[in-house]
Amino acid sequence: MKNTSFLCVLLAVFFMAMGASNDLHQVGSLNSAHAHSGATGIVKDRMDRFKDSQTALKAIAAAIKAQEFNAIDAPAQLIAQWGDEMVAYFPEGSNPSPSEALNVIWQEMDQFKTMAEANANAAKRLKQLALSGDQSKIKPAFNELVGSCKSCHQKFRQ
């Protein structure tokens, strides 16, 4: 019974942390750790970078909830850098299992590049707003960032 109670509390804390953004839970999933099993090379590298980005989004959500806007700087920078570098992690022919990338990435690379750039730009805007302390614009900028992740995942990820 104690283990069940502990698990319930642990899950409650996790979901409360995730509650800082209604869309955040759709960016990643609890199953993402399992997707890394067996990944090697560039596929593992990009999966790790996406996981880091997801962790950064969670940190930003927590900072917004706590109104600690200076804490947004580093995770937003991490996401911006990943957005700037993302396309290089998708060379032609780099889609073996357990990759979750859809082949449409390579068929529509220009759109993928545009979406990665939009992600980087959204992270940079959020970082600037957080540093300026303009609280009225921080949450909408965060939602824009989450939306850039979500839209790319809907188009290019299994």
GROMACS elastic network, one bead per residue, 0.5 to 0.9 nm:
[ bonds ]
;  ai    aj funct       b0    kb
    1     4     6  0.51313   500
    1     5     6  0.62561   500
    1     6     6  0.86095   500
    2     5     6  0.50981   500
    2     6     6  0.60823   500
    2     7     6  0.85377   500
    3     6     6  0.50647   500
    3     7     6  0.60884   500
    3     8     6  0.85846   500
    4     7     6  0.50811   500
    4     8     6  0.61747   500
    4     9     6  0.86718   500
    5     8     6  0.50782   500
    5     9     6  0.62261   500
    5    10     6  0.85401   500
    6     9     6  0.51438   500
    6    10     6  0.60592   500
    6    11     6  0.85634   500
    7    11     6  0.60623   500
    7    12     6  0.84601   500
    8    11     6  0.51415   500
    8    12     6  0.60450   500
    8    13     6  0.86296   500
    9    13     6  0.61919   500
    9    14     6  0.85835   500
   10    13     6  0.52460   500
   10    14     6  0.62524   500
   10    15     6  0.87428   500
   11    15     6  0.61254   500
   11    16     6  0.84689   500
   12    15     6  0.52120   500
   12    16     6  0.60142   500
   12    17     6  0.85606   500
   13    16     6  0.50959   500
   13    17     6  0.62067   500
   13    18     6  0.86120   500
   14    17     6  0.52290   500
   14    18     6  0.62939   500
   14    19     6  0.86973   500
   15    19     6  0.60230   500
   15    25     6  0.89320   500
   16    20     6  0.73376   500
   17    20     6  0.61228   500
   17    21     6  0.88570   500
   17    58     6  0.75637   500
   17    61     6  0.78233   500
   17    62     6  0.65267   500
   17    65     6  0.88955   500
   18    21     6  0.65249   500
   18    22     6  0.78542   500
   18    24     6  0.66755   500
   18    25     6  0.65079   500
   18    58     6  0.68735   500
   18    61     6  0.76277   500
   18    62     6  0.81824   500
   19    22     6  0.60111   500
   19    23     6  0.87237   500
   19    24     6  0.78428   500
   19    25     6  0.81833   500
   19    61     6  0.83467   500
   20    24     6  0.78967   500
   20    58     6  0.82547   500
   20    60     6  0.89898   500
   20    61     6  0.51887   500
   20    62     6  0.63739   500
   20    64     6  0.75449   500
   20    65     6  0.59757   500
   21    24     6  0.52565   500
   21    25     6  0.78292   500
   21    58     6  0.88313   500
   21    61     6  0.64013   500
   21   139     6  0.88908   500
   21   142     6  0.85482   500
   21   143     6  0.75989   500
   21   146     6  0.86645   500
   22    25     6  0.70145   500
   22    26     6  0.84278   500
   22   143     6  0.89249   500
   23    26     6  0.55523   500
   23    27     6  0.71091   500
   23   143     6  0.76749   500
   23   146     6  0.68386   500
   23   147     6  0.77208   500
   23   150     6  0.82227   500
   24    27     6  0.53994   500
   24    28     6  0.74113   500
   24    54     6  0.86933   500
   24    57     6  0.76193   500
   24    58     6  0.76610   500
   24    61     6  0.83558   500
   24   143     6  0.86818   500
   24   146     6  0.64827   500
   24   147     6  0.89108   500
   24   150     6  0.86481   500
   25    28     6  0.59758   500
   25    29     6  0.67580   500
   26    29     6  0.69936   500
   26   146     6  0.89794   500
   26   150     6  0.69586   500
   27    54     6  0.73015   500
   27   146     6  0.71521   500
   27   147     6  0.86049   500
   27   149     6  0.64369   500
   27   150     6  0.54886   500
   27   153     6  0.75279   500
   28    31     6  0.83101   500
   28    32     6  0.68932   500
   28    50     6  0.89539   500
   28    51     6  0.81270   500
   28    54     6  0.64973   500
   28   150     6  0.89594   500
   29    32     6  0.55188   500
   29    33     6  0.85369   500
   30    33     6  0.70510   500
   30    34     6  0.85134   500
   31    34     6  0.54505   500
   31    35     6  0.67749   500
   32    35     6  0.50884   500
   32    36     6  0.70003   500
   32    47     6  0.88361   500
   32    51     6  0.78707   500
   33    36     6  0.56308   500
   33    37     6  0.74816   500
   33    51     6  0.84492   500
   34    37     6  0.55482   500
   35    38     6  0.80535   500
   35    39     6  0.78346   500
   35    47     6  0.83778   500
   35    98     6  0.61792   500
   35    99     6  0.75833   500
   35   100     6  0.78127   500
   36    39     6  0.53218   500
   36    40     6  0.85568   500
   36    43     6  0.88356   500
   36    44     6  0.66369   500
   36    47     6  0.68346   500
   36    48     6  0.80077   500
   36    98     6  0.69823   500
   36    99     6  0.82539   500
   37    40     6  0.89031   500
   37    44     6  0.89650   500
   37    98     6  0.73680   500
   38    44     6  0.83755   500
   38    97     6  0.82511   500
   38    98     6  0.67885   500
   39    42     6  0.85884   500
   39    43     6  0.60683   500
   39    45     6  0.85665   500
   39    47     6  0.82736   500
   39    96     6  0.86183   500
   39    97     6  0.74258   500
   39    98     6  0.59313   500
   39    99     6  0.73761   500
   40    43     6  0.58543   500
   40    45     6  0.75005   500
   41    44     6  0.54724   500
   41    45     6  0.62421   500
   41    46     6  0.88029   500
   42    46     6  0.60839   500
   42    47     6  0.84339   500
   42    89     6  0.62988   500
   42    90     6  0.78544   500
   42    91     6  0.86798   500
   42    94     6  0.71834   500
   43    46     6  0.53393   500
   43    47     6  0.61101   500
   43    48     6  0.85337   500
   43    89     6  0.76923   500
   43    90     6  0.81905   500
   43    94     6  0.67737   500
   43    95     6  0.71830   500
   43    96     6  0.77641   500
   43    97     6  0.87006   500
   43    98     6  0.80570   500
   43    99     6  0.62334   500
   44    47     6  0.50132   500
   44    48     6  0.60013   500
   44    49     6  0.85363   500
   44    98     6  0.89063   500
   44    99     6  0.82172   500
   45    48     6  0.51501   500
   45    49     6  0.62584   500
   45    50     6  0.87454   500
   45    89     6  0.77217   500
   46    50     6  0.61285   500
   46    51     6  0.84936   500
   46    86     6  0.76996   500
   46    89     6  0.59600   500
   46    90     6  0.81091   500
   47    50     6  0.51078   500
   47    51     6  0.61659   500
   47    52     6  0.86062   500
   47    99     6  0.78864   500
   47   100     6  0.87688   500
   48    51     6  0.50029   500
   48    52     6  0.61541   500
   48    53     6  0.85795   500
   49    53     6  0.61390   500
   49    54     6  0.86140   500
   49    82     6  0.70752   500
   49    86     6  0.86459   500
   50    54     6  0.61844   500
   50    55     6  0.86270   500
   50    79     6  0.89652   500
   50    82     6  0.81628   500
   51    54     6  0.50122   500
   51    55     6  0.62317   500
   51    56     6  0.85749   500
   52    55     6  0.50405   500
   52    56     6  0.61377   500
   52    57     6  0.86679   500
   52    78     6  0.81576   500
   52    79     6  0.82828   500
   53    57     6  0.62164   500
   53    58     6  0.87010   500
   53    75     6  0.78679   500
   53    76     6  0.88598   500
   53    78     6  0.70173   500
   53    79     6  0.55200   500
   53    82     6  0.75395   500
   54    57     6  0.50642   500
   54    58     6  0.63935   500
   54    59     6  0.87394   500
   54    79     6  0.87324   500
   55    58     6  0.51150   500
   55    59     6  0.62990   500
   55    60     6  0.87261   500
   55    75     6  0.83444   500
   56    60     6  0.61795   500
   56    61     6  0.85922   500
   56    72     6  0.87947   500
   56    74     6  0.83788   500
   56    76     6  0.70301   500
   56    78     6  0.72451   500
   56    79     6  0.70420   500
   57    60     6  0.50599   500
   57    61     6  0.61507   500
   57    62     6  0.86171   500
   57    75     6  0.71199   500
   57    76     6  0.78257   500
   57    79     6  0.81004   500
   57   142     6  0.86621   500
   57   145     6  0.87876   500
   57   146     6  0.77878   500
   58    61     6  0.50528   500
   58    62     6  0.62030   500
   58    63     6  0.86053   500
   59    62     6  0.51114   500
   59    63     6  0.61419   500
   59    64     6  0.86386   500
   59    71     6  0.81394   500
   59    72     6  0.75090   500
   59    75     6  0.68807   500
   60    64     6  0.61277   500
   60    65     6  0.85349   500
   60    69     6  0.84551   500
   60    71     6  0.73061   500
   60    72     6  0.52552   500
   60    73     6  0.86053   500
   60    75     6  0.66031   500
   60    76     6  0.73700   500
   60   142     6  0.80444   500
   61    64     6  0.51630   500
   61    65     6  0.61734   500
   61    66     6  0.86176   500
   61    72     6  0.86000   500
   61   139     6  0.89139   500
   61   142     6  0.79523   500
   62    65     6  0.50543   500
   62    66     6  0.61253   500
   62    67     6  0.83769   500
   62    68     6  0.84435   500
   63    66     6  0.50617   500
   63    67     6  0.57909   500
   63    69     6  0.60623   500
   63    70     6  0.81104   500
   63    71     6  0.59397   500
   63    72     6  0.63264   500
   64    68     6  0.61974   500
   64    69     6  0.62458   500
   64    71     6  0.86198   500
   64    72     6  0.77883   500
   64   135     6  0.89900   500
   64   138     6  0.78510   500
   64   139     6  0.72942   500
   64   142     6  0.88477   500
   65    68     6  0.77878   500
   66    69     6  0.82183   500
   67    70     6  0.87774   500
   67   135     6  0.84605   500
   68    71     6  0.56802   500
   68    72     6  0.75679   500
   68   130     6  0.89924   500
   69    72     6  0.54654   500
   69    73     6  0.77716   500
   69   129     6  0.88787   500
   69   130     6  0.52214   500
   69   131     6  0.69978   500
   69   132     6  0.89648   500
   69   133     6  0.67033   500
   69   135     6  0.82661   500
   69   138     6  0.84697   500
   70    73     6  0.58868   500
   70    74     6  0.86358   500
   70   127     6  0.88764   500
   70   130     6  0.63557   500
   70   131     6  0.61216   500
   70   133     6  0.81396   500
   71    74     6  0.68153   500
   71    75     6  0.78069   500
   71   130     6  0.84452   500
   72    75     6  0.58062   500
   72    76     6  0.58944   500
   72    77     6  0.84426   500
   72   126     6  0.80675   500
   72   127     6  0.64767   500
   72   130     6  0.63929   500
   72   131     6  0.81148   500
   73    76     6  0.53768   500
   73    77     6  0.61191   500
   73    78     6  0.87573   500
   73   126     6  0.84458   500
   73   127     6  0.53263   500
   73   128     6  0.81554   500
   73   130     6  0.70211   500
   73   131     6  0.70561   500
   74    77     6  0.50596   500
   74    78     6  0.62519   500
   74    79     6  0.88081   500
   74   127     6  0.83071   500
   75    79     6  0.63398   500
   75    80     6  0.86106   500
   75   123     6  0.88649   500
   75   127     6  0.86945   500
   76    79     6  0.51524   500
   76    80     6  0.61026   500
   76    81     6  0.85783   500
   76   120     6  0.89605   500
   76   122     6  0.89889   500
   76   123     6  0.52386   500
   76   124     6  0.67589   500
   76   125     6  0.89508   500
   76   126     6  0.69331   500
   76   127     6  0.56275   500
   77    81     6  0.60559   500
   77    82     6  0.85041   500
   77   120     6  0.87902   500
   77   123     6  0.69156   500
   77   124     6  0.68864   500
   77   127     6  0.70102   500
   78    81     6  0.52349   500
   78    82     6  0.62141   500
   78    83     6  0.86637   500
   78   123     6  0.85936   500
   79    82     6  0.50275   500
   79    83     6  0.61033   500
   79    84     6  0.86002   500
   79   119     6  0.78511   500
   79   120     6  0.65877   500
   79   123     6  0.61424   500
   79   124     6  0.84690   500
   80    83     6  0.50705   500
   80    84     6  0.62447   500
   80    85     6  0.87209   500
   80   117     6  0.87409   500
   80   119     6  0.70133   500
   80   121     6  0.67542   500
   80   122     6  0.77077   500
   80   123     6  0.50740   500
   80   124     6  0.58834   500
   81    84     6  0.50562   500
   81    85     6  0.62427   500
   81    86     6  0.83730   500
   81   120     6  0.67582   500
   81   123     6  0.88491   500
   82    85     6  0.50568   500
   82    86     6  0.54927   500
   82   116     6  0.85654   500
   82   119     6  0.88124   500
   82   120     6  0.71823   500
   83    86     6  0.51976   500
   83    87     6  0.79563   500
   83   115     6  0.87041   500
   83   116     6  0.50815   500
   83   117     6  0.59699   500
   83   118     6  0.78768   500
   83   119     6  0.56339   500
   83   121     6  0.80267   500
   83   123     6  0.84413   500
   84    87     6  0.76508   500
   84    88     6  0.88992   500
   84   116     6  0.69310   500
   84   117     6  0.62638   500
   84   119     6  0.83911   500
   84   120     6  0.58135   500
   84   121     6  0.86992   500
   85    88     6  0.57604   500
   85    89     6  0.72347   500
   85   116     6  0.84709   500
   86    89     6  0.54252   500
   86    90     6  0.72549   500
   86   113     6  0.83556   500
   86   116     6  0.66094   500
   86   117     6  0.88449   500
   87    90     6  0.54060   500
   87    91     6  0.76208   500
   87   109     6  0.85166   500
   87   112     6  0.76384   500
   87   113     6  0.62616   500
   87   116     6  0.71710   500
   88    91     6  0.62971   500
   89    94     6  0.84272   500
   90    93     6  0.81947   500
   90    94     6  0.62295   500
   90    95     6  0.80564   500
   90   105     6  0.82791   500
   90   106     6  0.81824   500
   91    94     6  0.57536   500
   91    95     6  0.87720   500
   91   106     6  0.83830   500
   92    95     6  0.80510   500
   92   106     6  0.67206   500
   93    96     6  0.78713   500
   93   106     6  0.86684   500
   94    99     6  0.84596   500
   95    98     6  0.81360   500
   95    99     6  0.57385   500
   95   100     6  0.80416   500
   95   101     6  0.66853   500
   95   102     6  0.79887   500
   95   103     6  0.74755   500
   96    99     6  0.58083   500
   96   100     6  0.89287   500
   97   100     6  0.74956   500
   98   101     6  0.89932   500
   99   102     6  0.83674   500
   99   157     6  0.89828   500
   99   158     6  0.88585   500
  100   156     6  0.85962   500
  100   157     6  0.55623   500
  100   158     6  0.52216   500
  101   104     6  0.82821   500
  101   105     6  0.73258   500
  101   153     6  0.86776   500
  101   156     6  0.59666   500
  101   158     6  0.62033   500
  102   105     6  0.61143   500
  102   106     6  0.84517   500
  102   155     6  0.82371   500
  102   156     6  0.52108   500
  102   157     6  0.52652   500
  102   158     6  0.61316   500
  103   106     6  0.58375   500
  103   107     6  0.68350   500
  103   108     6  0.89542   500
  103   156     6  0.77398   500
  103   157     6  0.89146   500
  104   108     6  0.58676   500
  104   109     6  0.79817   500
  104   155     6  0.81747   500
  104   156     6  0.64342   500
  105   108     6  0.52855   500
  105   109     6  0.54075   500
  105   110     6  0.87503   500
  105   111     6  0.81656   500
  105   112     6  0.61588   500
  105   155     6  0.85148   500
  105   156     6  0.59028   500
  105   157     6  0.87482   500
  106   109     6  0.50553   500
  106   110     6  0.87973   500
  106   112     6  0.83521   500
  107   110     6  0.86844   500
  108   111     6  0.55417   500
  108   112     6  0.63876   500
  108   113     6  0.88247   500
  109   113     6  0.60486   500
  109   114     6  0.85339   500
  110   113     6  0.51101   500
  110   114     6  0.62437   500
  110   115     6  0.86974   500
  111   115     6  0.61519   500
  111   116     6  0.85748   500
  112   115     6  0.51176   500
  112   116     6  0.61316   500
  112   117     6  0.85329   500
  112   152     6  0.75626   500
  112   155     6  0.89627   500
  112   156     6  0.79076   500
  113   116     6  0.51155   500
  113   117     6  0.61016   500
  113   118     6  0.85629   500
  114   117     6  0.50976   500
  114   118     6  0.61604   500
  114   119     6  0.86911   500
  115   119     6  0.62419   500
  115   120     6  0.87228   500
  115   148     6  0.70880   500
  115   149     6  0.85240   500
  115   151     6  0.82477   500
  115   152     6  0.63693   500
  116   119     6  0.50601   500
  116   120     6  0.63584   500
  116   121     6  0.86708   500
  116   148     6  0.81844   500
  116   149     6  0.85432   500
  116   152     6  0.78386   500
  117   120     6  0.50713   500
  117   121     6  0.60956   500
  117   122     6  0.85180   500
  118   121     6  0.50617   500
  118   122     6  0.60210   500
  118   123     6  0.85888   500
  118   145     6  0.84928   500
  118   148     6  0.66475   500
  119   122     6  0.51614   500
  119   123     6  0.62989   500
  119   124     6  0.86774   500
  119   144     6  0.86962   500
  119   145     6  0.62336   500
  119   146     6  0.85158   500
  119   147     6  0.86797   500
  119   148     6  0.52894   500
  119   149     6  0.65893   500
  119   152     6  0.88570   500
  120   123     6  0.51976   500
  120   124     6  0.62278   500
  120   125     6  0.87123   500
  120   145     6  0.84776   500
  121   125     6  0.61351   500
  121   126     6  0.85620   500
  121   145     6  0.85422   500
  122   125     6  0.51193   500
  122   126     6  0.61810   500
  122   127     6  0.85994   500
  122   141     6  0.69819   500
  122   142     6  0.79594   500
  122   144     6  0.65032   500
  122   145     6  0.50767   500
  122   146     6  0.88192   500
  122   148     6  0.75577   500
  123   126     6  0.50913   500
  123   127     6  0.61446   500
  123   128     6  0.86904   500
  123   141     6  0.81739   500
  123   142     6  0.79357   500
  123   144     6  0.87731   500
  123   145     6  0.60319   500
  124   127     6  0.50499   500
  124   128     6  0.62617   500
  124   129     6  0.86658   500
  125   128     6  0.51400   500
  125   129     6  0.61632   500
  125   130     6  0.85136   500
  125   141     6  0.70159   500
  125   145     6  0.89388   500
  126   129     6  0.51252   500
  126   130     6  0.59966   500
  126   131     6  0.85380   500
  126   137     6  0.85035   500
  126   138     6  0.63565   500
  126   139     6  0.86782   500
  126   140     6  0.88905   500
  126   141     6  0.53665   500
  126   142     6  0.63011   500
  126   144     6  0.88168   500
  126   145     6  0.77370   500
  127   130     6  0.51273   500
  127   131     6  0.61792   500
  127   132     6  0.86058   500
  127   138     6  0.88059   500
  128   131     6  0.51861   500
  128   132     6  0.61775   500
  128   133     6  0.86407   500
  129   132     6  0.50060   500
  129   133     6  0.61252   500
  129   134     6  0.57950   500
  129   135     6  0.78743   500
  129   137     6  0.68929   500
  129   138     6  0.60092   500
  129   141     6  0.79929   500
  130   133     6  0.50577   500
  130   134     6  0.66372   500
  130   135     6  0.75075   500
  130   137     6  0.86304   500
  130   138     6  0.62202   500
  131   134     6  0.80819   500
  132   135     6  0.86332   500
  133   136     6  0.87932   500
  133   137     6  0.88801   500
  133   138     6  0.80347   500
  134   137     6  0.57722   500
  134   138     6  0.64757   500
  135   138     6  0.52221   500
  135   139     6  0.73601   500
  136   139     6  0.69951   500
  136   140     6  0.78661   500
  137   140     6  0.55243   500
  137   141     6  0.61150   500
  137   142     6  0.86669   500
  138   141     6  0.51036   500
  138   142     6  0.61407   500
  138   143     6  0.86677   500
  139   143     6  0.62097   500
  139   144     6  0.86242   500
  140   144     6  0.61878   500
  140   145     6  0.86700   500
  141   145     6  0.62763   500
  141   146     6  0.87073   500
  142   145     6  0.50083   500
  142   146     6  0.62170   500
  142   147     6  0.84553   500
  143   146     6  0.50545   500
  143   147     6  0.59610   500
  143   148     6  0.85681   500
  144   148     6  0.61952   500
  144   149     6  0.88000   500
  145   148     6  0.51291   500
  145   149     6  0.65640   500
  145   150     6  0.87270   500
  146   149     6  0.51891   500
  146   150     6  0.61365   500
  146   151     6  0.86304   500
  147   151     6  0.59348   500
  147   152     6  0.84642   500
  148   151     6  0.53747   500
  148   152     6  0.63169   500
  148   153     6  0.86527   500
  149   152     6  0.54066   500
  149   153     6  0.61958   500
  149   154     6  0.86726   500
  150   153     6  0.51112   500
  150   154     6  0.61057   500
  150   155     6  0.87072   500
  151   154     6  0.51263   500
  151   155     6  0.63673   500
  151   156     6  0.85879   500
  152   155     6  0.52344   500
  152   156     6  0.58214   500
  152   157     6  0.75277   500
  153   156     6  0.52471   500
  153   158     6  0.77679   500
  154   157     6  0.61070   500
  154   158     6  0.78881   500
  155   158     6  0.86281   500
